[in-house]
Every structure is written in structure tokens, then in C-alpha cells.
């Protein structure tokens, strides 16, 4: 059986600083905020393009 530490060269002792608090502060919160900003931006861009296209198409 091959263990994970033999592939990466790390041992369980090198992961002793992992904690839920650092996971939330350093990973989950920034990623969630980035996804919200990116999602809102892309959805807003699509609606803006569709609105302008329909506005120009209605001019005859």
C-alpha cells in the first residue's frame, strides 16, 4: 500500500497548523465573496448586453 506522504514528501506533522478558523478566514470567505462578485458581474453583463440589443432592435 502506498501512503500519501510518500508521494508528496510531507508527513502528518507538517499539517498541525490546520484549523477551522483559518479555513474560513483564509479560504472560504474570500472564495465566496469572489464568486458572488464574479457571478453578479457576469449576470449583470449578460442582462446589460441583452437589454441594449433589444433596445437597438426596437428602433426602426
C-alpha distance matrix in Angstrom:
0.0 3.8 6.5 9.8 11.8 10.6 12.0 15.2 16.0 16.8 16.1 17.1 20.4 21.5 21.6 24.1 27.0 25.9 28.5 30.0 33.3 32.0 30.2 33.5 35.7 33.7 32.0 33.2 36.9 37.3 35.3 37.4 40.6 39.7 38.9 42.2 44.2 42.7 43.1 46.7 47.5 46.4 47.9 51.1 51.2 51.0 53.7 55.9 55.6 56.4 59.3 60.8 60.4 62.2 64.9 65.7 65.7 68.3 70.7 73.0
3.8 0.0 3.8 6.7 8.6 7.1 8.2 11.4 12.4 13.5 13.4 14.9 18.2 18.7 19.0 21.9 24.6 23.6 26.4 28.1 31.2 29.6 27.8 31.2 33.2 30.9 29.3 30.8 34.5 34.6 32.7 35.0 38.1 37.0 36.5 39.9 41.7 40.1 40.8 44.3 45.0 43.9 45.7 48.8 48.8 48.7 51.5 53.5 53.2 54.2 57.1 58.5 58.2 60.1 62.6 63.4 63.6 66.2 68.5 70.9
6.5 3.8 0.0 3.8 5.5 5.7 7.3 9.5 10.3 10.6 10.0 11.2 14.6 15.2 15.4 18.1 20.9 19.9 22.8 24.6 27.7 26.1 24.5 28.0 29.9 27.7 26.4 28.0 31.6 31.8 30.1 32.5 35.5 34.7 34.3 37.6 39.4 38.2 38.9 42.4 43.1 42.3 44.1 47.1 47.2 47.4 50.1 52.0 52.0 53.1 55.8 57.2 57.2 59.1 61.4 62.3 62.7 65.2 67.5 70.0
9.8 6.7 3.8 0.0 3.8 5.4 5.5 6.7 8.4 8.3 8.6 9.8 13.2 13.0 12.9 16.1 18.4 17.2 20.2 22.0 24.9 23.0 21.4 24.9 26.6 24.3 22.9 24.6 28.2 28.3 26.6 29.1 32.0 31.1 30.9 34.2 35.9 34.6 35.5 38.9 39.6 38.9 40.8 43.7 43.8 44.1 46.8 48.6 48.7 49.9 52.5 53.8 53.9 55.9 58.2 59.1 59.5 62.1 64.3 66.8
11.8 8.6 5.5 3.8 0.0 3.8 5.4 5.4 5.4 5.0 5.4 7.7 10.6 10.3 11.2 14.3 16.7 16.4 19.7 22.1 24.6 22.5 21.4 25.2 26.5 24.0 23.2 25.4 28.7 28.6 27.4 30.2 32.8 31.9 32.2 35.5 36.9 35.9 37.1 40.4 40.9 40.5 42.5 45.2 45.3 45.9 48.6 50.2 50.3 51.8 54.3 55.5 55.8 57.9 60.0 60.8 61.5 64.0 66.1 68.8
10.6 7.1 5.7 5.4 3.8 0.0 3.8 5.8 5.4 7.3 8.3 11.2 13.6 13.4 14.8 17.8 20.2 20.0 23.5 25.8 28.3 26.1 24.9 28.6 29.9 27.2 26.3 28.6 31.9 31.6 30.2 33.1 35.7 34.5 34.7 38.1 39.4 38.1 39.4 42.8 43.1 42.5 44.7 47.4 47.2 47.7 50.6 52.1 52.0 53.5 56.2 57.3 57.3 59.5 61.7 62.4 63.0 65.7 67.7 70.2
12.0 8.2 7.3 5.5 5.4 3.8 0.0 3.8 5.8 8.1 10.2 12.9 15.5 14.4 15.3 18.8 20.7 20.1 23.5 25.5 27.9 25.4 24.0 27.5 28.7 25.9 24.6 26.9 30.3 29.6 28.0 30.9 33.5 32.0 32.1 35.7 36.9 35.3 36.6 40.0 40.2 39.4 41.7 44.4 44.1 44.5 47.5 49.0 48.8 50.2 53.0 54.0 53.9 56.2 58.4 59.0 59.6 62.3 64.3 66.8
15.2 11.4 9.5 6.7 5.4 5.8 3.8 0.0 3.8 5.5 8.6 11.3 13.3 11.5 12.6 16.2 17.6 17.2 20.8 23.0 25.0 22.3 21.2 24.8 25.7 22.7 21.8 24.3 27.5 26.7 25.4 28.5 30.9 29.5 29.9 33.4 34.4 33.1 34.6 37.9 38.0 37.5 39.9 42.4 42.2 42.9 45.8 47.1 47.1 48.7 51.4 52.3 52.5 54.8 56.8 57.4 58.2 60.9 62.8 65.4
16.0 12.4 10.3 8.4 5.4 5.4 5.8 3.8 0.0 3.8 6.9 10.4 11.7 10.2 12.3 15.5 17.3 17.7 21.4 24.0 25.9 23.2 22.6 26.4 27.0 24.1 23.7 26.5 29.5 28.8 27.9 31.0 33.2 32.0 32.7 36.1 37.0 35.9 37.6 40.8 40.9 40.6 43.0 45.4 45.2 46.1 49.0 50.2 50.2 52.0 54.5 55.4 55.7 58.1 60.0 60.6 61.6 64.2 66.0 68.7
16.8 13.5 10.6 8.3 5.0 7.3 8.1 5.5 3.8 0.0 3.8 6.9 8.1 6.5 8.6 11.7 13.6 14.1 17.8 20.7 22.5 20.0 19.6 23.4 24.1 21.5 21.3 24.0 27.0 26.6 26.0 29.0 31.2 30.3 31.1 34.4 35.5 34.7 36.3 39.4 39.7 39.7 42.0 44.3 44.4 45.4 48.1 49.3 49.7 51.4 53.7 54.8 55.3 57.5 59.4 60.2 61.2 63.7 65.6 68.3
16.1 13.4 10.0 8.6 5.4 8.3 10.2 8.6 6.9 3.8 0.0 3.8 5.4 5.7 7.5 9.9 12.7 13.3 16.8 19.8 21.9 19.9 19.7 23.5 24.4 22.2 22.2 24.6 27.7 27.8 27.3 30.0 32.3 31.9 32.6 35.6 37.0 36.5 37.9 40.9 41.5 41.6 43.7 46.0 46.4 47.3 49.8 51.3 51.8 53.4 55.6 56.8 57.4 59.5 61.4 62.4 63.3 65.7 67.7 70.5
17.1 14.9 11.2 9.8 7.7 11.2 12.9 11.3 10.4 6.9 3.8 0.0 3.8 5.4 5.5 7.2 10.5 10.8 13.9 16.9 19.2 17.8 17.5 21.2 22.5 20.8 20.8 22.8 25.8 26.4 26.0 28.4 30.9 30.9 31.5 34.3 35.9 35.7 36.9 39.8 40.7 40.9 42.8 45.1 45.8 46.7 49.0 50.6 51.3 52.7 54.9 56.3 57.0 58.9 60.7 61.9 62.9 65.1 67.2 70.1
20.4 18.2 14.6 13.2 10.6 13.6 15.5 13.3 11.7 8.1 5.4 3.8 0.0 3.8 5.4 5.6 9.0 10.6 13.7 17.2 18.9 17.4 17.9 21.6 22.3 20.7 21.4 23.7 26.3 26.9 27.0 29.4 31.6 31.7 32.7 35.4 36.8 36.8 38.3 41.0 41.8 42.3 44.3 46.4 47.1 48.3 50.5 51.9 52.8 54.4 56.3 57.7 58.6 60.5 62.2 63.4 64.5 66.7 68.7 71.7
21.5 18.7 15.2 13.0 10.3 13.4 14.4 11.5 10.2 6.5 5.7 5.4 3.8 0.0 3.8 5.7 7.7 9.3 12.9 16.3 17.7 15.5 16.1 19.8 20.1 18.1 18.8 21.5 24.1 24.2 24.3 27.1 29.0 28.9 30.1 32.9 34.0 33.9 35.7 38.3 38.9 39.5 41.6 43.6 44.1 45.5 47.8 49.0 49.8 51.6 53.5 54.7 55.6 57.7 59.3 60.4 61.7 63.9 65.7 68.8
21.6 19.0 15.4 12.9 11.2 14.8 15.3 12.6 12.3 8.6 7.5 5.5 5.4 3.8 0.0 3.8 5.6 5.9 9.5 12.7 14.5 12.5 12.7 16.5 17.3 15.5 16.0 18.3 21.0 21.5 21.6 24.0 26.2 26.3 27.3 30.0 31.4 31.5 32.9 35.6 36.5 37.0 38.9 41.0 41.8 43.0 45.1 46.5 47.5 49.1 51.0 52.3 53.3 55.2 56.8 58.1 59.3 61.4 63.4 66.4
24.1 21.9 18.1 16.1 14.3 17.8 18.8 16.2 15.5 11.7 9.9 7.2 5.6 5.7 3.8 0.0 3.8 5.6 8.4 12.0 13.4 12.2 13.2 16.6 17.2 16.2 17.2 19.3 21.7 22.6 23.1 25.2 27.3 27.8 29.0 31.3 32.8 33.3 34.7 37.1 38.2 39.0 40.7 42.7 43.7 45.0 47.0 48.3 49.5 51.1 52.8 54.3 55.4 57.2 58.7 60.2 61.4 63.4 65.3 68.5
27.0 24.6 20.9 18.4 16.7 20.2 20.7 17.6 17.3 13.6 12.7 10.5 9.0 7.7 5.6 3.8 0.0 3.8 6.3 10.0 10.6 8.9 10.6 13.8 13.9 12.9 14.4 16.8 18.7 19.5 20.5 22.6 24.3 25.0 26.5 28.6 29.9 30.6 32.2 34.4 35.4 36.5 38.3 40.0 41.0 42.6 44.5 45.6 47.0 48.7 50.2 51.6 53.0 54.8 56.1 57.6 59.0 60.9 62.7 66.0
25.9 23.6 19.9 17.2 16.4 20.0 20.1 17.2 17.7 14.1 13.3 10.8 10.6 9.3 5.9 5.6 3.8 0.0 3.8 7.1 8.6 7.1 7.6 11.0 12.0 11.1 11.8 13.8 16.1 17.2 17.7 19.7 21.8 22.5 23.6 25.8 27.4 28.0 29.3 31.6 32.9 33.8 35.4 37.3 38.4 39.8 41.6 43.0 44.3 45.8 47.4 49.0 50.2 51.9 53.3 54.9 56.2 58.0 60.1 63.3
28.5 26.4 22.8 20.2 19.7 23.5 23.5 20.8 21.4 17.8 16.8 13.9 13.7 12.9 9.5 8.4 6.3 3.8 0.0 3.8 5.4 5.5 6.3 8.9 10.2 10.5 11.4 12.5 14.5 16.3 17.2 18.4 20.5 21.9 22.9 24.6 26.4 27.5 28.5 30.5 32.1 33.2 34.5 36.3 37.8 39.2 40.7 42.2 43.8 45.1 46.5 48.3 49.7 51.1 52.5 54.3 55.6 57.2 59.3 62.6
30.0 28.1 24.6 22.0 22.1 25.8 25.5 23.0 24.0 20.7 19.8 16.9 17.2 16.3 12.7 12.0 10.0 7.1 3.8 0.0 3.8 5.5 5.0 6.2 8.6 9.9 10.1 10.1 12.0 14.5 15.2 15.8 18.0 19.8 20.5 21.9 24.0 25.2 26.0 27.8 29.7 30.9 31.9 33.7 35.4 36.7 37.9 39.6 41.3 42.5 43.8 45.7 47.2 48.4 49.8 51.8 53.0 54.4 56.7 60.0
33.3 31.2 27.7 24.9 24.6 28.3 27.9 25.0 25.9 22.5 21.9 19.2 18.9 17.7 14.5 13.4 10.6 8.6 5.4 3.8 0.0 3.8 5.4 5.3 6.2 8.3 9.7 10.0 10.7 13.1 14.7 15.3 16.8 18.9 20.2 21.2 23.0 24.6 25.6 27.1 28.9 30.5 31.5 32.9 34.7 36.3 37.5 38.8 40.8 42.2 43.2 45.0 46.7 48.0 49.1 51.1 52.5 53.9 56.0 59.4
32.0 29.6 26.1 23.0 22.5 26.1 25.4 22.3 23.2 20.0 19.9 17.8 17.4 15.5 12.5 12.2 8.9 7.1 5.5 5.5 3.8 0.0 3.8 5.5 5.1 5.5 7.5 9.1 10.2 11.6 13.2 14.7 16.0 17.5 19.1 20.6 22.0 23.3 24.8 26.4 27.8 29.3 30.8 32.2 33.6 35.3 36.8 38.0 39.7 41.3 42.5 44.0 45.7 47.3 48.3 50.1 51.7 53.2 55.1 58.5
30.2 27.8 24.5 21.4 21.4 24.9 24.0 21.2 22.6 19.6 19.7 17.5 17.9 16.1 12.7 13.2 10.6 7.6 6.3 5.0 5.4 3.8 0.0 3.8 5.7 5.5 5.3 6.3 8.6 10.3 10.8 12.3 14.4 15.6 16.6 18.4 20.2 21.1 22.3 24.3 25.8 26.9 28.3 30.1 31.5 32.9 34.5 35.9 37.5 38.9 40.3 42.0 43.4 44.9 46.2 48.0 49.3 50.9 53.0 56.3
33.5 31.2 28.0 24.9 25.2 28.6 27.5 24.8 26.4 23.4 23.5 21.2 21.6 19.8 16.5 16.6 13.8 11.0 8.9 6.2 5.3 5.5 3.8 0.0 3.8 5.8 5.6 4.7 5.8 8.5 9.6 10.0 11.9 13.9 14.9 16.0 18.0 19.4 20.4 22.0 23.8 25.2 26.3 27.8 29.6 31.1 32.3 33.7 35.6 36.9 38.0 39.9 41.5 42.8 44.0 45.9 47.3 48.7 50.8 54.2
35.7 33.2 29.9 26.6 26.5 29.9 28.7 25.7 27.0 24.1 24.4 22.5 22.3 20.1 17.3 17.2 13.9 12.0 10.2 8.6 6.2 5.1 5.7 3.8 0.0 3.8 5.9 6.5 5.8 7.4 9.9 10.8 11.5 13.4 15.3 16.3 17.5 19.2 20.8 22.0 23.4 25.3 26.6 27.7 29.4 31.3 32.5 33.5 35.5 37.1 38.1 39.6 41.5 43.0 43.9 45.7 47.4 48.8 50.7 54.1
33.7 30.9 27.7 24.3 24.0 27.2 25.9 22.7 24.1 21.5 22.2 20.8 20.7 18.1 15.5 16.2 12.9 11.1 10.5 9.9 8.3 5.5 5.5 5.8 3.8 0.0 3.8 6.6 7.0 6.8 8.8 11.0 11.8 12.6 14.7 16.5 17.3 18.5 20.4 22.1 23.0 24.5 26.4 27.6 28.8 30.7 32.3 33.2 34.9 36.7 37.9 39.2 40.9 42.7 43.7 45.3 46.9 48.6 50.4 53.8
32.0 29.3 26.4 22.9 23.2 26.3 24.6 21.8 23.7 21.3 22.2 20.8 21.4 18.8 16.0 17.2 14.4 11.8 11.4 10.1 9.7 7.5 5.3 5.6 5.9 3.8 0.0 3.8 5.8 5.7 6.0 8.5 10.3 10.7 12.1 14.3 15.6 16.3 17.8 20.0 21.0 22.2 23.9 25.5 26.7 28.3 30.0 31.2 32.7 34.3 35.8 37.3 38.6 40.4 41.6 43.2 44.7 46.4 48.4 51.6
33.2 30.8 28.0 24.6 25.4 28.6 26.9 24.3 26.5 24.0 24.6 22.8 23.7 21.5 18.3 19.3 16.8 13.8 12.5 10.1 10.0 9.1 6.3 4.7 6.5 6.6 3.8 0.0 3.8 5.7 5.3 6.0 8.6 9.9 10.5 12.1 14.2 15.2 16.0 18.1 19.7 20.9 22.0 23.8 25.4 26.7 28.2 29.7 31.3 32.7 34.0 35.8 37.2 38.6 40.0 41.8 43.1 44.7 46.8 50.1
36.9 34.5 31.6 28.2 28.7 31.9 30.3 27.5 29.5 27.0 27.7 25.8 26.3 24.1 21.0 21.7 18.7 16.1 14.5 12.0 10.7 10.2 8.6 5.8 5.8 7.0 5.8 3.8 0.0 3.9 5.5 5.2 6.1 8.5 9.9 10.6 12.3 14.1 15.2 16.5 18.2 19.9 21.0 22.2 24.1 25.8 26.9 28.1 30.1 31.6 32.6 34.3 36.0 37.4 38.4 40.4 41.9 43.3 45.3 48.7
37.3 34.6 31.8 28.3 28.6 31.6 29.6 26.7 28.8 26.6 27.8 26.4 26.9 24.2 21.5 22.6 19.5 17.2 16.3 14.5 13.1 11.6 10.3 8.5 7.4 6.8 5.7 5.7 3.9 0.0 3.8 5.5 5.2 6.0 8.5 9.9 10.5 12.0 13.9 15.3 16.3 18.1 19.8 20.9 22.2 24.2 25.7 26.5 28.3 30.1 31.2 32.6 34.3 36.0 37.0 38.6 40.3 41.9 43.7 47.1
35.3 32.7 30.1 26.6 27.4 30.2 28.0 25.4 27.9 26.0 27.3 26.0 27.0 24.3 21.6 23.1 20.5 17.7 17.2 15.2 14.7 13.2 10.8 9.6 9.9 8.8 6.0 5.3 5.5 3.8 0.0 3.8 5.5 5.1 6.1 8.6 9.9 10.3 11.8 14.0 15.1 16.2 17.9 19.6 20.7 22.3 24.0 25.3 26.7 28.3 29.8 31.3 32.6 34.3 35.6 37.2 38.6 40.4 42.4 45.6
37.4 35.0 32.5 29.1 30.2 33.1 30.9 28.5 31.0 29.0 30.0 28.4 29.4 27.1 24.0 25.2 22.6 19.7 18.4 15.8 15.3 14.7 12.3 10.0 10.8 11.0 8.5 6.0 5.2 5.5 3.8 0.0 3.8 5.4 5.1 6.2 8.6 9.8 10.3 12.1 14.0 15.3 16.2 17.9 19.7 21.0 22.3 23.8 25.6 26.9 28.1 29.9 31.5 32.8 34.0 36.0 37.3 38.8 40.9 44.2
40.6 38.1 35.5 32.0 32.8 35.7 33.5 30.9 33.2 31.2 32.3 30.9 31.6 29.0 26.2 27.3 24.3 21.8 20.5 18.0 16.8 16.0 14.4 11.9 11.5 11.8 10.3 8.6 6.1 5.2 5.5 3.8 0.0 3.8 5.5 5.1 6.2 8.5 9.8 10.6 12.1 14.2 15.4 16.3 18.1 20.0 21.1 22.1 24.2 25.8 26.6 28.2 30.1 31.5 32.4 34.3 36.0 37.4 39.2 42.7
39.7 37.0 34.7 31.1 31.9 34.5 32.0 29.5 32.0 30.3 31.9 30.9 31.7 28.9 26.3 27.8 25.0 22.5 21.9 19.8 18.9 17.5 15.6 13.9 13.4 12.6 10.7 9.9 8.5 6.0 5.1 5.4 3.8 0.0 3.8 5.4 5.2 5.9 8.3 9.9 10.4 12.1 14.0 15.1 16.2 18.2 19.9 20.7 22.3 24.2 25.4 26.7 28.3 30.1 31.1 32.7 34.4 36.1 37.8 41.2
38.9 36.5 34.3 30.9 32.2 34.7 32.1 29.9 32.7 31.1 32.6 31.5 32.7 30.1 27.3 29.0 26.5 23.6 22.9 20.5 20.2 19.1 16.6 14.9 15.3 14.7 12.1 10.5 9.9 8.5 6.1 5.1 5.5 3.8 0.0 3.8 5.5 5.1 5.8 8.3 9.7 10.4 11.8 13.7 15.0 16.3 18.0 19.4 20.9 22.3 23.8 25.5 26.8 28.3 29.7 31.4 32.7 34.4 36.5 39.7
42.2 39.9 37.6 34.2 35.5 38.1 35.7 33.4 36.1 34.4 35.6 34.3 35.4 32.9 30.0 31.3 28.6 25.8 24.6 21.9 21.2 20.6 18.4 16.0 16.3 16.5 14.3 12.1 10.6 9.9 8.6 6.2 5.1 5.4 3.8 0.0 3.8 5.5 5.1 6.0 8.4 10.0 10.5 11.8 13.9 15.4 16.3 17.8 19.8 21.1 22.0 23.9 25.6 26.8 28.0 30.0 31.4 32.7 34.8 38.2
44.2 41.7 39.4 35.9 36.9 39.4 36.9 34.4 37.0 35.5 37.0 35.9 36.8 34.0 31.4 32.8 29.9 27.4 26.4 24.0 23.0 22.0 20.2 18.0 17.5 17.3 15.6 14.2 12.3 10.5 9.9 8.6 6.2 5.2 5.5 3.8 0.0 3.8 5.6 5.3 6.0 8.6 10.0 10.4 12.0 14.3 15.4 16.0 18.1 20.0 20.7 22.1 24.1 25.7 26.4 28.3 30.0 31.5 33.2 36.7
42.7 40.1 38.2 34.6 35.9 38.1 35.3 33.1 35.9 34.7 36.5 35.7 36.8 33.9 31.5 33.3 30.6 28.0 27.5 25.2 24.6 23.3 21.1 19.4 19.2 18.5 16.3 15.2 14.1 12.0 10.3 9.8 8.5 5.9 5.1 5.5 3.8 0.0 3.8 5.5 5.1 6.1 8.5 9.8 10.4 12.3 14.2 15.1 16.4 18.3 19.8 21.0 22.5 24.3 25.5 27.0 28.5 30.3 32.1 35.4
43.1 40.8 38.9 35.5 37.1 39.4 36.6 34.6 37.6 36.3 37.9 36.9 38.3 35.7 32.9 34.7 32.2 29.3 28.5 26.0 25.6 24.8 22.3 20.4 20.8 20.4 17.8 16.0 15.2 13.9 11.8 10.3 9.8 8.3 5.8 5.1 5.6 3.8 0.0 3.8 5.4 5.3 6.1 8.3 9.8 10.7 12.3 14.0 15.4 16.6 18.1 20.0 21.2 22.6 24.1 25.9 27.1 28.7 30.9 34.1
46.7 44.3 42.4 38.9 40.4 42.8 40.0 37.9 40.8 39.4 40.9 39.8 41.0 38.3 35.6 37.1 34.4 31.6 30.5 27.8 27.1 26.4 24.3 22.0 22.0 22.1 20.0 18.1 16.5 15.3 14.0 12.1 10.6 9.9 8.3 6.0 5.3 5.5 3.8 0.0 3.8 5.6 5.2 5.8 8.4 10.0 10.5 11.8 14.1 15.3 16.1 18.0 19.8 21.0 22.0 24.1 25.6 26.8 28.9 32.3
47.5 45.0 43.1 39.6 40.9 43.1 40.2 38.0 40.9 39.7 41.5 40.7 41.8 38.9 36.5 38.2 35.4 32.9 32.1 29.7 28.9 27.8 25.8 23.8 23.4 23.0 21.0 19.7 18.2 16.3 15.1 14.0 12.1 10.4 9.7 8.4 6.0 5.1 5.4 3.8 0.0 3.8 5.6 5.1 6.0 8.7 10.0 10.3 12.1 14.2 15.1 16.3 18.1 19.9 20.7 22.4 24.1 25.8 27.4 30.8
46.4 43.9 42.3 38.9 40.5 42.5 39.4 37.5 40.6 39.7 41.6 40.9 42.3 39.5 37.0 39.0 36.5 33.8 33.2 30.9 30.5 29.3 26.9 25.2 25.3 24.5 22.2 20.9 19.9 18.1 16.2 15.3 14.2 12.1 10.4 10.0 8.6 6.1 5.3 5.6 3.8 0.0 3.8 5.4 5.0 6.2 8.7 9.7 10.6 12.3 14.1 15.4 16.5 18.4 19.8 21.2 22.5 24.5 26.4 29.5
47.9 45.7 44.1 40.8 42.5 44.7 41.7 39.9 43.0 42.0 43.7 42.8 44.3 41.6 38.9 40.7 38.3 35.4 34.5 31.9 31.5 30.8 28.3 26.3 26.6 26.4 23.9 22.0 21.0 19.8 17.9 16.2 15.4 14.0 11.8 10.5 10.0 8.5 6.1 5.2 5.6 3.8 0.0 3.8 5.4 5.2 6.3 8.5 10.0 10.7 12.2 14.3 15.4 16.6 18.2 20.1 21.1 22.7 25.0 28.1
51.1 48.8 47.1 43.7 45.2 47.4 44.4 42.4 45.4 44.3 46.0 45.1 46.4 43.6 41.0 42.7 40.0 37.3 36.3 33.7 32.9 32.2 30.1 27.8 27.7 27.6 25.5 23.8 22.2 20.9 19.6 17.9 16.3 15.1 13.7 11.8 10.4 9.8 8.3 5.8 5.1 5.4 3.8 0.0 3.8 5.5 5.2 6.0 8.6 9.9 10.4 12.2 14.1 15.3 16.2 18.3 19.8 21.1 23.1 26.5
51.2 48.8 47.2 43.8 45.3 47.2 44.1 42.2 45.2 44.4 46.4 45.8 47.1 44.1 41.8 43.7 41.0 38.4 37.8 35.4 34.7 33.6 31.5 29.6 29.4 28.8 26.7 25.4 24.1 22.2 20.7 19.7 18.1 16.2 15.0 13.9 12.0 10.4 9.8 8.4 6.0 5.0 5.4 3.8 0.0 3.8 5.5 5.0 6.1 8.6 9.8 10.6 12.2 14.2 15.2 16.5 18.2 20.1 21.7 25.0
51.0 48.7 47.4 44.1 45.9 47.7 44.5 42.9 46.1 45.4 47.3 46.7 48.3 45.5 43.0 45.0 42.6 39.8 39.2 36.7 36.3 35.3 32.9 31.1 31.3 30.7 28.3 26.7 25.8 24.2 22.3 21.0 20.0 18.2 16.3 15.4 14.3 12.3 10.7 10.0 8.7 6.2 5.2 5.5 3.8 0.0 3.8 5.4 5.2 6.1 8.5 10.0 10.6 12.3 14.1 15.5 16.4 18.4 20.6 23.6
53.7 51.5 50.1 46.8 48.6 50.6 47.5 45.8 49.0 48.1 49.8 49.0 50.5 47.8 45.1 47.0 44.5 41.6 40.7 37.9 37.5 36.8 34.5 32.3 32.5 32.3 30.0 28.2 26.9 25.7 24.0 22.3 21.1 19.9 18.0 16.3 15.4 14.2 12.3 10.5 10.0 8.7 6.3 5.2 5.5 3.8 0.0 3.8 5.5 5.1 6.0 8.6 9.8 10.5 12.0 14.2 15.2 16.5 18.8 22.1
55.9 53.5 52.0 48.6 50.2 52.1 49.0 47.1 50.2 49.3 51.3 50.6 51.9 49.0 46.5 48.3 45.6 43.0 42.2 39.6 38.8 38.0 35.9 33.7 33.5 33.2 31.2 29.7 28.1 26.5 25.3 23.8 22.1 20.7 19.4 17.8 16.0 15.1 14.0 11.8 10.3 9.7 8.5 6.0 5.0 5.4 3.8 0.0 3.8 5.5 5.1 6.2 8.5 10.0 10.5 12.3 14.2 15.5 17.2 20.6
55.6 53.2 52.0 48.7 50.3 52.0 48.8 47.1 50.2 49.7 51.8 51.3 52.8 49.8 47.5 49.5 47.0 44.3 43.8 41.3 40.8 39.7 37.5 35.6 35.5 34.9 32.7 31.3 30.1 28.3 26.7 25.6 24.2 22.3 20.9 19.8 18.1 16.4 15.4 14.1 12.1 10.6 10.0 8.6 6.1 5.2 5.5 3.8 0.0 3.8 5.5 5.3 6.1 8.6 9.8 10.7 12.2 14.4 15.9 19.0
56.4 54.2 53.1 49.9 51.8 53.5 50.2 48.7 52.0 51.4 53.4 52.7 54.4 51.6 49.1 51.1 48.7 45.8 45.1 42.5 42.2 41.3 38.9 36.9 37.1 36.7 34.3 32.7 31.6 30.1 28.3 26.9 25.8 24.2 22.3 21.1 20.0 18.3 16.6 15.3 14.2 12.3 10.7 9.9 8.6 6.1 5.1 5.5 3.8 0.0 3.8 5.5 5.1 6.2 8.5 10.0 10.5 12.4 14.7 17.6
59.3 57.1 55.8 52.5 54.3 56.2 53.0 51.4 54.5 53.7 55.6 54.9 56.3 53.5 51.0 52.8 50.2 47.4 46.5 43.8 43.2 42.5 40.3 38.0 38.1 37.9 35.8 34.0 32.6 31.2 29.8 28.1 26.6 25.4 23.8 22.0 20.7 19.8 18.1 16.1 15.1 14.1 12.2 10.4 9.8 8.5 6.0 5.1 5.5 3.8 0.0 3.8 5.5 5.3 6.1 8.7 9.9 10.8 12.9 16.3
60.8 58.5 57.2 53.8 55.5 57.3 54.0 52.3 55.4 54.8 56.8 56.3 57.7 54.7 52.3 54.3 51.6 49.0 48.3 45.7 45.0 44.0 42.0 39.9 39.6 39.2 37.3 35.8 34.3 32.6 31.3 29.9 28.2 26.7 25.5 23.9 22.1 21.0 20.0 18.0 16.3 15.4 14.3 12.2 10.6 10.0 8.6 6.2 5.3 5.5 3.8 0.0 3.8 5.5 5.0 6.1 8.5 10.0 11.2 14.6
60.4 58.2 57.2 53.9 55.8 57.3 53.9 52.5 55.7 55.3 57.4 57.0 58.6 55.6 53.3 55.4 53.0 50.2 49.7 47.2 46.7 45.7 43.4 41.5 41.5 40.9 38.6 37.2 36.0 34.3 32.6 31.5 30.1 28.3 26.8 25.6 24.1 22.5 21.2 19.8 18.1 16.5 15.4 14.1 12.2 10.6 9.8 8.5 6.1 5.1 5.5 3.8 0.0 3.8 5.5 5.3 6.1 8.8 10.4 13.1
62.2 60.1 59.1 55.9 57.9 59.5 56.2 54.8 58.1 57.5 59.5 58.9 60.5 57.7 55.2 57.2 54.8 51.9 51.1 48.4 48.0 47.3 44.9 42.8 43.0 42.7 40.4 38.6 37.4 36.0 34.3 32.8 31.5 30.1 28.3 26.8 25.7 24.3 22.6 21.0 19.9 18.4 16.6 15.3 14.2 12.3 10.5 10.0 8.6 6.2 5.3 5.5 3.8 0.0 3.8 5.5 5.0 6.2 9.0 11.8
64.9 62.6 61.4 58.2 60.0 61.7 58.4 56.8 60.0 59.4 61.4 60.7 62.2 59.3 56.8 58.7 56.1 53.3 52.5 49.8 49.1 48.3 46.2 44.0 43.9 43.7 41.6 40.0 38.4 37.0 35.6 34.0 32.4 31.1 29.7 28.0 26.4 25.5 24.1 22.0 20.7 19.8 18.2 16.2 15.2 14.1 12.0 10.5 9.8 8.5 6.1 5.0 5.5 3.8 0.0 3.8 5.5 5.4 7.0 10.5
65.7 63.4 62.3 59.1 60.8 62.4 59.0 57.4 60.6 60.2 62.4 61.9 63.4 60.4 58.1 60.2 57.6 54.9 54.3 51.8 51.1 50.1 48.0 45.9 45.7 45.3 43.2 41.8 40.4 38.6 37.2 36.0 34.3 32.7 31.4 30.0 28.3 27.0 25.9 24.1 22.4 21.2 20.1 18.3 16.5 15.5 14.2 12.3 10.7 10.0 8.7 6.1 5.3 5.5 3.8 0.0 3.8 5.5 5.5 8.6
65.7 63.6 62.7 59.5 61.5 63.0 59.6 58.2 61.6 61.2 63.3 62.9 64.5 61.7 59.3 61.4 59.0 56.2 55.6 53.0 52.5 51.7 49.3 47.3 47.4 46.9 44.7 43.1 41.9 40.3 38.6 37.3 36.0 34.4 32.7 31.4 30.0 28.5 27.1 25.6 24.1 22.5 21.1 19.8 18.2 16.4 15.2 14.2 12.2 10.5 9.9 8.5 6.1 5.0 5.5 3.8 0.0 3.8 5.5 7.4
68.3 66.2 65.2 62.1 64.0 65.7 62.3 60.9 64.2 63.7 65.7 65.1 66.7 63.9 61.4 63.4 60.9 58.0 57.2 54.4 53.9 53.2 50.9 48.7 48.8 48.6 46.4 44.7 43.3 41.9 40.4 38.8 37.4 36.1 34.4 32.7 31.5 30.3 28.7 26.8 25.8 24.5 22.7 21.1 20.1 18.4 16.5 15.5 14.4 12.4 10.8 10.0 8.8 6.2 5.4 5.5 3.8 0.0 3.8 6.1
70.7 68.5 67.5 64.3 66.1 67.7 64.3 62.8 66.0 65.6 67.7 67.2 68.7 65.7 63.4 65.3 62.7 60.1 59.3 56.7 56.0 55.1 53.0 50.8 50.7 50.4 48.4 46.8 45.3 43.7 42.4 40.9 39.2 37.8 36.5 34.8 33.2 32.1 30.9 28.9 27.4 26.4 25.0 23.1 21.7 20.6 18.8 17.2 15.9 14.7 12.9 11.2 10.4 9.0 7.0 5.5 5.5 3.8 0.0 3.8
73.0 70.9 70.0 66.8 68.8 70.2 66.8 65.4 68.7 68.3 70.5 70.1 71.7 68.8 66.4 68.5 66.0 63.3 62.6 60.0 59.4 58.5 56.3 54.2 54.1 53.8 51.6 50.1 48.7 47.1 45.6 44.2 42.7 41.2 39.7 38.2 36.7 35.4 34.1 32.3 30.8 29.5 28.1 26.5 25.0 23.6 22.1 20.6 19.0 17.6 16.3 14.6 13.1 11.8 10.5 8.6 7.4 6.1 3.8 0.0
